[in-house]
Amino acid sequence: MLVERGLQTMNVEIVSEAYAIAANYLRRAGALPDTLVTDERLLKIIVQLFQHGEFNKIRLANKAIAKFEAAFEADAFA
């Protein structure tokens, strides 16, 4: 399924699967609360990575996890 976002087209399936993988990991790690609410910070990271050319859902999830954890640690120490 494709959705128009401005001038770019986004594959919602890839983004949603990458989000599901990353959110599941982060919930188990305790970095995200165990709720069904979408974490906007994580989604924003995944969308940015997708817009910069990463289309593999596993790599998207892994890169998003790394960026999210780095930001989480930076916030914890600030």
Phi and psi restraints in degrees (value plus and minus 20) as a CYANA .aco file:
   2 LEU   PHI    -137.0   -97.0
   2 LEU   PSI     120.2   160.2
   3 VAL   PHI    -148.3  -108.3
   3 VAL   PSI     114.2   154.2
   4 GLU   PHI     -94.5   -54.5
   4 GLU   PSI     110.9   150.9
   5 ARG   PHI    -153.7  -113.7
   5 ARG   PSI      74.4   114.4
   6 GLY   PHI      48.3    88.3
   6 GLY   PSI    -144.9  -104.9
   7 LEU   PHI    -116.0   -76.0
   7 LEU   PSI     -28.5    11.5
   8 GLN   PHI    -121.5   -81.5
   8 GLN   PSI     131.9   171.9
   9 THR   PHI    -127.7   -87.7
   9 THR   PSI     114.4   154.4
  10 MET   PHI    -137.7   -97.7
  10 MET   PSI     116.5   156.5
  11 ASN   PHI    -104.2   -64.2
  11 ASN   PSI      82.4   122.4
  12 VAL   PHI     -83.5   -43.5
  12 VAL   PSI     -53.6   -13.6
  13 GLU   PHI     -82.9   -42.9
  13 GLU   PSI     -65.6   -25.6
  14 ILE   PHI     -83.8   -43.8
  14 ILE   PSI     -66.1   -26.1
  15 VAL   PHI     -83.5   -43.5
  15 VAL   PSI     -64.1   -24.1
  16 SER   PHI     -88.2   -48.2
  16 SER   PSI     -57.2   -17.2
  17 GLU   PHI     -88.6   -48.6
  17 GLU   PSI     -60.5   -20.5
  18 ALA   PHI     -83.8   -43.8
  18 ALA   PSI     -60.5   -20.5
  19 TYR   PHI     -82.3   -42.3
  19 TYR   PSI     -65.3   -25.3
  20 ALA   PHI     -80.0   -40.0
  20 ALA   PSI     -62.7   -22.7
  21 ILE   PHI     -84.3   -44.3
  21 ILE   PSI     -70.2   -30.2
  22 ALA   PHI     -85.8   -45.8
  22 ALA   PSI     -64.1   -24.1
  23 ALA   PHI     -84.7   -44.7
  23 ALA   PSI     -60.2   -20.2
  24 ASN   PHI     -80.5   -40.5
  24 ASN   PSI     -66.6   -26.6
  25 TYR   PHI     -81.8   -41.8
  25 TYR   PSI     -67.9   -27.9
  26 LEU   PHI     -86.2   -46.2
  26 LEU   PSI     -52.3   -12.3
  27 ARG   PHI     -86.7   -46.7
  27 ARG   PSI     -64.6   -24.6
  28 ARG   PHI     -85.4   -45.4
  28 ARG   PSI     -50.6   -10.6
  29 ALA   PHI    -101.7   -61.7
  29 ALA   PSI     -30.9     9.1
  30 GLY   PHI      67.5   107.5
  30 GLY   PSI     -12.0    28.0
  31 ALA   PHI    -104.2   -64.2
  31 ALA   PSI     -39.9     0.1
  32 LEU   PHI    -143.8  -103.8
  32 LEU   PSI     123.7   163.7
  33 PRO   PHI     -87.1   -47.1
  33 PRO   PSI     132.9   172.9
  34 ASP   PHI    -104.7   -64.7
  34 ASP   PSI      52.6    92.6
  35 THR   PHI    -149.0  -109.0
  35 THR   PSI     151.0   191.0
  36 LEU   PHI    -112.7   -72.7
  36 LEU   PSI     -16.7    23.3
  37 VAL   PHI     -97.0   -57.0
  37 VAL   PSI     114.5   154.5
  38 THR   PHI     -90.0   -50.0
  38 THR   PSI     110.9   150.9
  39 ASP   PHI    -104.0   -64.0
  39 ASP   PSI      93.3   133.3
  40 GLU   PHI     -84.0   -44.0
  40 GLU   PSI     -55.1   -15.1
  41 ARG   PHI     -83.0   -43.0
  41 ARG   PSI     -65.9   -25.9
  42 LEU   PHI     -85.1   -45.1
  42 LEU   PSI     -64.1   -24.1
  43 LEU   PHI     -81.5   -41.5
  43 LEU   PSI     -61.4   -21.4
  44 LYS   PHI     -81.4   -41.4
  44 LYS   PSI     -61.9   -21.9
  45 ILE   PHI     -81.0   -41.0
  45 ILE   PSI     -66.2   -26.2
  46 ILE   PHI     -84.5   -44.5
  46 ILE   PSI     -63.5   -23.5
  47 VAL   PHI     -83.0   -43.0
  47 VAL   PSI     -61.9   -21.9
  48 GLN   PHI     -82.7   -42.7
  48 GLN   PSI     -63.9   -23.9
  49 LEU   PHI     -82.3   -42.3
  49 LEU   PSI     -61.3   -21.3
  50 PHE   PHI     -82.6   -42.6
  50 PHE   PSI     -63.6   -23.6
  51 GLN   PHI     -87.3   -47.3
  51 GLN   PSI     -42.2    -2.2
  52 HIS   PHI    -112.1   -72.1
  52 HIS   PSI     -10.2    29.8
  53 GLY   PHI      87.0   127.0
  53 GLY   PSI     -14.5    25.5
  54 GLU   PHI    -111.3   -71.3
  54 GLU   PSI      95.1   135.1
  55 PHE   PHI    -134.9   -94.9
  55 PHE   PSI     -25.4    14.6
  56 ASN   PHI    -105.1   -65.1
  56 ASN   PSI     103.0   143.0
  57 LYS   PHI     -84.4   -44.4
  57 LYS   PSI     -53.8   -13.8
  58 ILE   PHI     -89.9   -49.9
  58 ILE   PSI     -66.1   -26.1
  59 ARG   PHI     -84.9   -44.9
  59 ARG   PSI     -58.9   -18.9
  60 LEU   PHI     -78.3   -38.3
  60 LEU   PSI     -68.5   -28.5
  61 ALA   PHI     -82.5   -42.5
  61 ALA   PSI     -66.4   -26.4
  62 ASN   PHI     -83.6   -43.6
  62 ASN   PSI     -63.8   -23.8
  63 LYS   PHI     -86.4   -46.4
  63 LYS   PSI     -59.1   -19.1
  64 ALA   PHI     -85.9   -45.9
  64 ALA   PSI     -60.2   -20.2
  65 ILE   PHI     -80.5   -40.5
  65 ILE   PSI     -66.9   -26.9
  66 ALA   PHI     -80.8   -40.8
  66 ALA   PSI     -65.5   -25.5
  67 LYS   PHI     -86.6   -46.6
  67 LYS   PSI     -61.0   -21.0
  68 PHE   PHI     -84.5   -44.5
  68 PHE   PSI     -65.7   -25.7
  69 GLU   PHI     -84.6   -44.6
  69 GLU   PSI     -58.1   -18.1
  70 ALA   PHI     -84.1   -44.1
  70 ALA   PSI     -62.9   -22.9
  71 ALA   PHI     -87.8   -47.8
  71 ALA   PSI     -58.1   -18.1
  72 PHE   PHI     -83.0   -43.0
  72 PHE   PSI     -63.5   -23.5
  73 GLU   PHI     -87.8   -47.8
  73 GLU   PSI     -59.2   -19.2
  74 ALA   PHI     -83.0   -43.0
  74 ALA   PSI     -61.0   -21.0
  75 ASP   PHI     -86.8   -46.8
  75 ASP   PSI     -55.6   -15.6
  76 ALA   PHI     -89.0   -49.0
  76 ALA   PSI     -52.3   -12.3
  77 PHE   PHI    -111.7   -71.7
  77 PHE   PSI     -27.4    12.6
